[in-house]
Amino acid sequence: VLSNDKEVIEKVQAISYQGWNMADIETLASFGANFKMNDMNAAIVLEQLKKHDAIFEKRRQLKLWYDRELADVSDSGKMTLQKVAPESIVTHYTVLIPNRKTVAQKLAEKDIMLGFWHTAHLQKIYRERFKTKPGTLPVTEAIADRIAFLPFHTKLAQEDVKFICGSLKEYL
């Protein structure tokens, strides 16, 4: 899309990034989705499918490493770990922590990026279109400022997980 209208460019950008405002990633700017798959992505998927057993096993191993490294802070009540069946293949490692934004800023100083949960129903676009308001999804709202996603990808080594967990523990 080409345009000399900044508003048009921002709207198209938001739509192409699942509705998120790229200037302020905590603000949903429009309804959008990401269903892109070109030929190159399809070729990559076909190759990845050949390795799915190894990928699934690595994800299970990552979860076990995180579970082990964070057991003491979970047992102390300083954080809550996700609870899923051992045979599950997770795509995110989710934790509930107090002061998520502050912890995320501290971890970013060590180049550790936390993902976070978006309470989309409280974004302006949802409030205007669907008349949602605080209290609409009380459980989601209760955990929104505490939920975080720790780095979780198959290139992480056990030492990486230990570094991430050790850094997280410093701030808890």
SVG drawing of the C-alpha trace seen along z (x, -y; Angstrom):
<svg xmlns="http://www.w3.org/2000/svg" viewBox="-22 -12 46 49">
<polyline fill="none" stroke="black" stroke-width="0.4" points="0.0,0.0 1.3,-3.4 -0.1,-6.6 1.0,-10.0 -1.7,-10.0 -0.1,-9.0 -3.5,-7.9 -4.1,-5.5 -0.6,-4.0 -1.1,-3.6 -4.5,-1.9 -3.1,0.5 -0.1,1.3 -2.4,2.0 -4.5,4.3 -1.5,6.2 -0.2,6.6 -3.3,8.2 -4.8,4.8 -2.0,3.7 -0.8,0.1 2.9,0.4 3.6,-3.0 2.1,-1.8 2.0,2.0 -0.3,2.0 -3.1,0.4 -5.3,2.3 -6.0,-0.1 -8.3,2.0 -9.6,5.4 -7.0,7.4 -5.6,10.8 -2.4,12.4 -3.1,15.1 -0.1,14.5 1.6,17.5 3.7,17.2 5.5,19.9 8.6,19.5 6.7,19.9 5.0,22.9 8.3,24.5 9.6,23.8 6.5,25.4 7.0,28.5 10.6,28.8 9.6,28.1 6.9,30.8 9.7,33.3 11.2,32.3 8.0,32.1 9.0,34.9 12.2,33.2 10.5,29.8 7.8,31.2 10.4,33.0 12.4,29.8 9.3,27.9 8.6,30.5 12.2,30.2 12.0,26.4 8.9,26.6 10.6,29.1 13.7,26.8 11.5,23.8 9.4,25.8 12.5,27.0 14.3,23.6 11.2,21.8 9.8,24.4 11.3,22.6 9.7,19.2 6.4,20.9 6.4,22.8 7.1,19.6 4.1,18.0 6.0,15.3 4.8,16.5 2.4,18.9 3.5,21.3 1.2,22.6 -0.4,25.9 -0.6,28.3 -0.4,32.0 3.2,33.3 2.5,34.7 1.2,31.3 3.2,29.5 3.2,25.8 3.9,22.9 4.3,20.4 5.6,20.6 3.2,18.6 3.6,17.2 1.7,14.9 4.0,12.4 3.4,9.2 4.5,5.9 4.9,7.5 5.7,4.1 8.4,3.3 9.9,6.8 9.7,6.7 11.7,3.4 14.3,4.9 14.7,8.0 14.9,6.0 18.0,4.4 19.5,7.9 18.0,8.4 15.3,10.7 12.0,9.9 8.7,10.9 5.6,11.3 2.3,10.1 -1.4,10.7 -3.6,8.1 -7.0,7.4 -8.4,6.7 -12.0,6.3 -10.9,3.1 -9.2,1.6 -11.0,-1.5 -12.0,0.3 -13.8,3.1 -15.4,0.7 -16.8,-1.4 -17.9,1.4 -19.1,4.0 -19.8,1.7 -17.4,3.7 -16.3,2.2 -14.3,3.1 -15.9,6.1 -16.9,7.7 -14.3,10.5 -13.4,10.3 -10.9,13.3 -9.0,11.9 -8.9,8.5 -7.8,9.9 -4.7,11.5 -4.0,9.0 -1.3,7.0 0.4,10.2 0.5,12.6 3.8,12.9 5.2,15.2 8.9,16.1 11.1,16.6 10.3,20.0 11.8,21.2 13.6,24.3 17.0,22.6 17.1,22.0 19.7,24.0 19.4,25.1 21.9,22.4 19.7,19.8 16.7,21.0 18.9,20.8 19.9,17.2 16.3,16.2 15.1,17.8 17.9,16.5 17.4,12.9 13.6,13.2 14.3,14.4 16.5,11.4 13.5,9.1 11.0,11.2"/>
</svg>
